[in-house]
Amino acid sequence: MGTLHYALMLILDVVWFIMIAHIILSWLISFQVLNTRQPMVAQIWYGLNRLLEPIYGPIRRILPQMGGLDLAPLVVFIGVIILQRALINNAGFFYGY
């Protein structure tokens, strides 16, 4: 069961790092530090969007429209942190303590 705990924590850590990269890249594109006409930036941006859209999409449908502000990444980010804390607090269940 410890392997399951480790696998879940690893998946949440990977999602967390991908989300951080996506958020930073979106800021850099918004402030025109990076340009999506550059092939490398466009590929990274497209790949991150393809990875995260299945997570963000259902949340965007639930949240009200906020104009140009997208709160879906914030909601998912908070959800990932809550899940990590819940797994850490209940580690005894996985390890049989």
NORJOLIN-V667396 format. One record per residue. N is the residue number from 1. PHI is phi in whole degrees, 0 to 359 (999 if undefined). PSI is psi in degrees with one decimal (* if undefined). Layout:
n={N & N}
phi={PHI & PHI}
psi={PSI & PSI}
This chain:
n={1 & 2 & 3 & 4 & 5 & 6 & 7 & 8 & 9 & 10 & 11 & 12 & 13 & 14 & 15 & 16 & 17 & 18 & 19 & 20 & 21 & 22 & 23 & 24 & 25 & 26 & 27 & 28 & 29 & 30 & 31 & 32 & 33 & 34 & 35 & 36 & 37 & 38 & 39 & 40 & 41 & 42 & 43 & 44 & 45 & 46 & 47 & 48 & 49 & 50 & 51 & 52 & 53 & 54 & 55 & 56 & 57 & 58 & 59 & 60 & 61 & 62 & 63 & 64 & 65 & 66 & 67 & 68 & 69 & 70 & 71 & 72 & 73 & 74 & 75 & 76 & 77 & 78 & 79 & 80 & 81 & 82 & 83 & 84 & 85 & 86 & 87 & 88 & 89 & 90 & 91 & 92 & 93 & 94 & 95 & 96 & 97}
phi={999 & 297 & 294 & 297 & 299 & 298 & 296 & 296 & 295 & 296 & 298 & 294 & 295 & 295 & 299 & 300 & 293 & 295 & 294 & 299 & 299 & 295 & 295 & 296 & 295 & 294 & 295 & 296 & 287 & 297 & 270 & 58 & 281 & 245 & 236 & 285 & 281 & 283 & 302 & 294 & 296 & 297 & 293 & 296 & 298 & 297 & 296 & 295 & 296 & 295 & 288 & 263 & 299 & 298 & 275 & 286 & 305 & 298 & 288 & 296 & 289 & 277 & 289 & 289 & 294 & 242 & 75 & 269 & 265 & 254 & 265 & 300 & 299 & 295 & 296 & 293 & 300 & 296 & 298 & 296 & 296 & 296 & 297 & 298 & 295 & 296 & 293 & 294 & 291 & 250 & 297 & 299 & 298 & 282 & 257 & 77 & 277}
psi={-25.8 & -31.7 & -37.1 & -43.9 & -46.4 & -42.9 & -43.0 & -42.0 & -39.0 & -43.3 & -44.0 & -36.9 & -41.7 & -43.6 & -42.1 & -47.4 & -37.7 & -40.5 & -40.5 & -44.4 & -41.6 & -42.8 & -45.7 & -42.6 & -38.4 & -37.5 & -43.8 & -35.6 & -41.0 & -38.9 & 11.9 & 33.0 & -38.8 & 155.3 & 132.1 & -3.9 & -12.8 & 129.5 & -41.6 & -44.6 & -41.8 & -40.8 & -43.2 & -44.7 & -44.6 & -43.4 & -43.9 & -39.6 & -40.3 & -35.2 & -38.9 & -16.9 & -38.0 & -24.1 & -43.5 & -33.5 & -54.4 & -33.0 & -36.8 & -33.1 & -28.6 & -41.0 & 147.0 & 156.5 & 131.0 & 28.7 & -123.1 & 2.5 & 124.0 & 112.1 & -2.5 & -44.2 & -36.8 & -42.9 & -44.5 & -40.3 & -46.2 & -39.6 & -40.8 & -43.0 & -41.3 & -43.3 & -39.8 & -44.5 & -38.8 & -40.7 & -38.9 & -43.8 & -24.4 & 27.0 & -29.0 & -31.5 & -39.0 & -29.5 & -0.9 & 28.9 & *}
